[in-house]
Amino acid sequence: MVRSGTLILNVAARFLLPLQLLFSLFLLLRGHDEPGGGFIAGLVAAGAFALYLFAFGLGALRAMIKVSPRDLVGLGLLFALGSTLPAWWGGEPFFTSQWWTVPIIGFKASTPLIFDIGVYLVVLGSVLTAITALMTTDRDPDA
Amino acid sequence: MMQLAVLSGFVLAAFAPLLYRWLGSRTTVFLALYPAAIVVWLLAQWPSVVGGEPVLLEMAWVPGMDITLTFLIDGLSLLFALLIAGIGAFVLLYAGGYLHGHRDLPRFLVILIAFMVSMLGLVLADNLVTLFVFWELTSITSYLLIGFNHTDLSARKAALQGLFVTVAGGLALLAGLVMLGSAGGSWSLVELTTRGEALREHPLYTPMLICLLLGAFTKSAQFPFHFWLPNAMAAPTPVSAYLHSATMVKAGIYLMARLQPSLGGTEAWVTILSLVGAMTMFTGAFLAVRHTNVKKLLAYSTVMALGTLTMLLGIGTQGALVAFVVFLLAHSLYKGALFMVAGILDHETGTKDVTAMGGLRTLMPVTTAVALVAALSLAGLPPLLGFIGKELMFESVLHASHFTLLLLLLAFAAAFLTIAVAAIVALRPFFGEQRQTPHVAHEPPAAMLLGPAVLAALSLLLGLMPGGLDGLVQAIVVGIGAPEANVHLALWHGINLPLLMSLAALVLGWLIFRRWDRLRARLAYLDPVIARGPEAGYDAIMVALVRIAEWQTRALQNGYLRNYLAVTLLVLVGLVGHAFFFRHTPQFDVSISVYLHEAVVAGLMIAGAVTACLMKSRLAAVAAVGVMGFSIALTFVLFSAPDLAITQLLVETLTVILLVLVLFRLPRFANLSAPSERLRDLVVASAFGVMVTLLMLAVLGGERLPRISDYMVENSQPLGHGHNIVNVILVDFRALDTLGEIFVLALAAIGVYAMLRFHAAEGTGRLPTRPRSSDDGE
């Protein structure tokens, strides 16, 4: 059975998790211009949580992320679907991409970015759903 | 923009549970404001529509495929939308009383409003594809509504039956609409109306007509598909009052009326519609009198009305179309009211059986009055709107060009049977001696009485002053194919043949009502015959379907991964190979120069694959597959595709994690397959590899089509505002594909979850009584 990890793994996971998550956000946001994007970023984030899961077990992971991974999947689909709608307000066809520049910081916000966030959440949620489901049937003592 | 206002109802539906938490029992009143606002907006369009100027609200949806969200508000859609929104508002109020304090009321409201929006979309849509989308949405939401009491087996069965019948018809409808759209050269209903000549002479006319009518007949419960409607009475009564009287079952009628100018008037149209309609009319009326359950009585009389409407469209003369409109409106008003009265009876007395009720008039005088007025309209007696509708119906049947005598006989029989039904529903529970019912009856709350009272009052008011409808009826009749009409509705047409027929029907209907108890006992002898009716056919088809599913599951989905792969790969080799060698003459370009490092990477891949097959331990095999995966990633790097390389690396990593989790659960490694089986698998795998290789060589060697990637490269920055072409394709150019893919991914995740958590106990197909461990986050 999968048992909670060793000291080295525990310490490493504790420090790596925030870095990995930050990196995944970085990949997500820069994805439109540089290698990256929602799919890749979602996989990186899932990998980060998987590391934490191996180090501390299922109970600790659930206590940390609080929401059910399946809710992340649903939320991601909602984001992706929601990104198709703003075009209608501009009188343009469904799914036409919309771009806005956030004042002061000059950040390019857009419906493709919202869509990509949806992809990110779906990928993250799906992988976590599979992993936690596999762990649970292992009758992990923490579950 | 109005489209968004109407469709925002879906958002409202999603927030209904939240509203319920805040507003409690006042939620339904608040929600009813939405349909009420739509009624106001529709009434604002009335002058223009009645003046002969249909309103066309244009809006693009998927312009590349001619799919629009354009709303068409002409007479027909105005009438339907008014009924849907108007009765919808009352049904919401009514449901608040009927399901007061019910645990699942929020869920009910979500589905009911989603249904309402779908129905509005269906009657307002101008585009065939959009119409179909809303059509299917009404099927799905009505499935959820019929099966609302999902712990009740019969409700689930009825819901599935309704879904299967209407969705099977929906498939036929889709085929019909595609034929209609391509034959007519337009996907817009407005345009198709003007192309009737060409459509009626088109070689695809007959198949198109059959497919479209199958869709309409199943939805509108025409014989022999009528059986699902009475079974759908398992739904809570607000649903029956809404879906099964005024709205959903009339969707098929709406479609046929809509298509009348494009497809109507031919020999086939007149024959099919008049005969099926008349048959349905008679079947519904006849089967109604066998029942004592007040909802079933009303459901069968709805079947009767739907048949009448179809028959009138089939007759298709100007008089018949006028009768169609008046009958439609009259039926929606009185049937909505009567269903709500039936719900009140059920709610206040605790029984649905009319023979168990009696003398309720002293306990619930207002309900009695409402029931009487609505039933008079159902019976077609003056001075109600139902009377005008029935007189016009008799009049047009007398002037039908085909099957006049047959239609007349069936219409007369249906009329007196309907009068008997009206008497049973309105007199039996309220008059006669008082009977003991499970609850002591009293008047329902005002929210439940308001709807039926207003609808019954409208039946009376419009019957007394039908002139107010002249403009609308005229607009509709002209819109659905009658030549310039001049409509003047009147209550009194003088003493003529229809009036005499009505009188005779009244006498006969009254006789049946007086002898109803004895008649029912006689009719019971017919039960074995009726049991062999169309519903038996449905059951047989369902049994056969399950058998076929079992057989094909055993044959194809047998649980052996290698068989799945073999089937998939062989089919692919067969199809691609066929297209490859019989449709084209492939030219292979073998003059490829390979650098040394590329050859090394390729060698690594091959070595990884071969090693994985030969390994005697799982861990080693996984490692070997990993070598292959990382070599592929390396290839992506060599050909400067960083996104693909990163994805490949990450997927490889996660695969290892998943495999580690799974490996613990697998039995000891063993070679279970015989050498011959492994040889067979080798052949399949090699065939697939060879095919893919040949395909790649042919792609390189064949004539070059303009490359789509050039477009992507050029437009990524100007149109997509991004430098990473892969990402721009994923989230912008091909975002619809990605949307589909993430839905598949989500489904796969749910599948994995369901398979692992609710794993069938030892393959018996039973769910474990409780989850094996505490659930996550619930």
Interface residues (C-beta under 8 A of the other chain):
Chain A: M1 V2 G31 H32 D33 E34 P35 G36 G37 G38 F39 I40 L43 V44 A46 G47 A50 F54 R62 K66 V67 S68 P69 R70 D71 V73 G74 G76 L77 A80 L81 T84 W88 W89 G91 E92 P93 F94 F95 S97 W99 K108 S110 P112 L113 F115 D116 G118 V119 V122 V123 G125 S126 V127 T129 A130 I131 T132 A133 L134 M135 T136 T137 D138 R139 A143
Chain B: L4 M59 A60 W61 V62 P63 P642 D643 I646 T647 L650 V651 T653 L654 I657 L658 V660 L661 V662 F664 R665 G720 H721 G722 H723 N724 V726 N727 V728 L730 V731 D732 A735 L736 T738 L739 I742 F743 L745 A746 A748 A749 I750 V752 Y753 L756 R757 H759 R772 S773 S774 D776 G777 E778
